[in-house]
Amino acid sequence: MRKGSMAVVAGLCLAAGTVLVLQRGWPSIAVALVPPPAIPADSGQCLADLSSSGLDYTPIGAFEEEGGCGLSGGVRLAGGPVALNQDFIASCPLATAFAEFEAQVLQPLAEHHFGQRVARVDHVGSYNCRPMRRAAFGTLSQHAFANALDISAFVLEDGRRVAIGEAWNGDGPDAAFLSDVARRACGVFRVVLTPDYDRWHAGHMHFDMGPSRRCA
Ligand SMILES: [Zn+2]
């Protein structure tokens, strides 16, 4: 093979469903995407569980986008026991995890720290067809499967807003509350990333139900 050829010179299997294709002539690196959506085979059972969660949701049809993004067996969440600043679409595992998080983590901690409940969860998005920001070779984010949610603030019953970007690095009750929320959320979600993780998470917590396991 002559120097300078754009022919494919290597195909490496990195993990199930992920193929890295290298081409001669840096910086031309083509990446064939990506891990499969982390939707369990028993999504029917998941949807049954979701029906008893108390969440206000609507099932949505399966869809795919170019590049490997998409969703099947998902829902649009409009709220439930806690209000949302805006609807979001979610994989069923993410939706059931959110319900568990709200009931078992968020509200007990709000009662403990503030003597009141969280009335509204503010988020900045779930579905987004994009790679992970820190990943080499363009591995898709769990956001690409609506399997991740970025939460930016919690609004208490008295109307006070605890914003993660403002309170996380403080030393008062808001910071203690948020730290406890992140730590205990790790028992519900597969991945919890806080503002401590990197600059891209300075203003929110990232929760996802993907195959990785990380709390940072
Ligand atoms: Zn995120």
Residues whose N, C-alpha, C, O or C-beta is under 5 A from the ligand:
A	BS01	ZN	A148 L149 D150 H206
